């Protein structure tokens, strides 16, 4: 799976529409092979992103779990620690 697509289920606060759309965009980019589609394919690309986002939102709304919601900050700290271990000292990249 694309590394840029993050788990969105069972977080407090719940995933936002923007997060679902961003994951949907990454998914459509991955399966289409386009980072930015041509003008001829733009409408089909955007329709696919919208459709995937709707289905993803429906899925997130229908899933249930007995587990406690995960804390976004704690999960982000774990991801930063994994990245630092894998790539070395943080702070040289563009994303923070």
matplotlib code that plots the C-alpha trace (Angstrom):
import matplotlib.pyplot as plt

x = [0.0, 1.1, 3.1, 1.4, -2.1, -2.5, -4.9, -7.9, -10.2, -10.5, -8.8, -9.9, -10.9, -12.2, -10.7, -11.7, -13.1, -9.8, -7.9, -10.2, -9.9, -6.1, -6.0, -8.4, -6.3, -3.2, -5.1, -6.3, -2.8, -1.3, -3.7, -3.9, -0.1, -0.8, 0.5, -1.4, -3.6, -3.7, -6.6, -8.2, -8.2, -8.8, -12.6, -12.3, -9.5, -11.5, -14.7, -12.7, -11.2, -14.7, -16.1, -13.3, -13.7, -17.4, -16.9, -14.1, -16.2, -19.1, -16.7, -15.3, -18.8, -19.9, -16.9, -17.1, -14.5, -14.3, -10.8, -10.1, -9.6, -6.0, -4.4, -3.3, -0.3, 0.9, 0.7, 2.5, 5.3, 5.7, 5.9, 8.5, 10.5, 10.4, 11.4, 14.3, 15.5, 15.2, 16.6, 18.7, 18.3, 15.1, 15.0, 16.5, 13.4, 10.7, 7.9, 7.7]
y = [0.0, 3.5, 4.8, 8.2, 6.7, 6.7, 4.8, 7.0, 4.8, 4.9, 8.2, 11.0, 13.3, 11.4, 11.8, 15.0, 15.3, 16.8, 13.8, 11.3, 13.3, 13.4, 9.6, 9.2, 11.4, 9.3, 6.1, 7.4, 8.7, 5.3, 3.2, 5.6, 6.2, 10.0, 12.5, 15.2, 14.0, 15.6, 17.9, 15.1, 12.9, 15.6, 15.1, 11.3, 11.7, 14.1, 11.9, 9.0, 10.9, 12.1, 8.5, 7.0, 9.7, 9.0, 5.3, 5.8, 8.2, 5.6, 2.9, 4.9, 5.8, 2.1, 0.5, -0.4, -1.3, -2.0, -0.6, 2.8, 5.6, 6.2, 9.6, 11.5, 13.1, 9.8, 8.2, 11.1, 10.9, 7.2, 7.8, 10.5, 8.1, 5.4, 7.9, 9.2, 5.6, 4.8, 8.0, 9.5, 12.8, 14.7, 18.3, 18.2, 17.5, 19.9, 18.3, 18.8]
z = [0.0, -0.6, 2.4, 2.2, 2.9, 6.7, 8.9, 9.5, 11.6, 15.4, 16.1, 18.5, 17.1, 14.0, 10.6, 8.8, 5.3, 4.2, 5.6, 3.8, 0.6, 0.8, 1.3, -1.6, -3.8, -3.0, -3.7, -7.1, -7.9, -7.1, -9.2, -12.1, -12.3, -12.5, -10.0, -12.0, -14.9, -18.3, -19.1, -21.1, -17.9, -15.3, -15.0, -14.7, -12.2, -10.0, -10.3, -9.1, -6.1, -5.2, -5.4, -3.4, -0.8, -0.4, -0.1, 2.4, 4.5, 4.4, 5.5, 8.4, 9.5, 9.5, 11.2, 14.9, 17.5, 21.2, 21.3, 22.8, 20.2, 19.3, 20.1, 17.1, 18.8, 20.3, 16.8, 15.2, 17.8, 17.1, 13.4, 13.9, 16.1, 13.4, 10.7, 12.9, 13.5, 9.8, 8.2, 11.0, 12.8, 11.8, 10.8, 7.4, 5.5, 4.2, 6.1, 9.9]

ax = plt.figure().add_subplot(projection="3d")
ax.plot(x, y, z, "-o")
ax.set_aspect("equal")
plt.show()
